[in-house]
Amino acid sequence: MPCYELSIETHFSAAHQLRGYPGDCARLHGHNWHVKLFVECHELDELGLAIDYKILKKELKSALEPWDHYNLNDIPPFDSINPSSENVARELFISMTQRLNNERIKVSCIEIAETCTAKVRYSES
């Protein structure tokens, strides 16, 4: 069965601190987080598209808007779990699957980079 994998990238800026971490990241600091969303599709629509990139961009921006230019530690669920890049990726994956998954489209992966050398990928496959 053919599979198309699409991706879209964006960024957001946010502060965080890792509670209980024995190092610098326990102090409040910020990142320009780079986000990459991956979706897969096995069947194109009548226009020959998996999904319009405009929809992907709109939904991803909408999911990130509550975090952009805020302290993640003040925002649920990060007020009770550490806003590590791993947890941020998982929470964004959950949000995007709720927004996008349907009979044709499936969110396959979220990649989050705190810096150009520190990235995490989250999937549930």
ZINOR-V179003 format. One record per residue. RES is the residue in one letter. BURIAL is # if it has 16 or more other C-alpha atoms within 10 Angstrom, else .. Layout:
BEGIN
((RES,BURIAL) (RES,BURIAL))
END
This chain:
BEGIN
((M,.) (P,.) (C,.) (Y,.) (E,.) (L,#) (S,#) (I,.) (E,#) (T,.) (H,#) (F,#) (S,#) (A,#) (A,#) (H,#) (Q,#) (L,#) (R,#) (G,.) (Y,.) (P,.) (G,.) (D,.) (C,.) (A,.) (R,.) (L,.) (H,.) (G,#) (H,.) (N,#) (W,#) (H,#) (V,#) (K,#) (L,#) (F,#) (V,#) (E,#) (C,#) (H,.) (E,#) (L,.) (D,.) (E,.) (L,.) (G,.) (L,.) (A,#) (I,#) (D,.) (Y,.) (K,.) (I,.) (L,#) (K,#) (K,.) (E,#) (L,#) (K,#) (S,.) (A,#) (L,#) (E,.) (P,.) (W,#) (D,#) (H,.) (Y,#) (N,#) (L,#) (N,#) (D,.) (I,.) (P,.) (P,.) (F,#) (D,.) (S,.) (I,.) (N,#) (P,#) (S,#) (S,#) (E,#) (N,#) (V,#) (A,#) (R,#) (E,#) (L,#) (F,#) (I,.) (S,.) (M,#) (T,#) (Q,.) (R,.) (L,#) (N,.) (N,.) (E,.) (R,.) (I,#) (K,#) (V,#) (S,#) (C,#) (I,#) (E,#) (I,#) (A,#) (E,#) (T,.) (C,.) (T,.) (A,.) (K,#) (V,#) (R,#) (Y,#) (S,.) (E,.) (S,.))
END
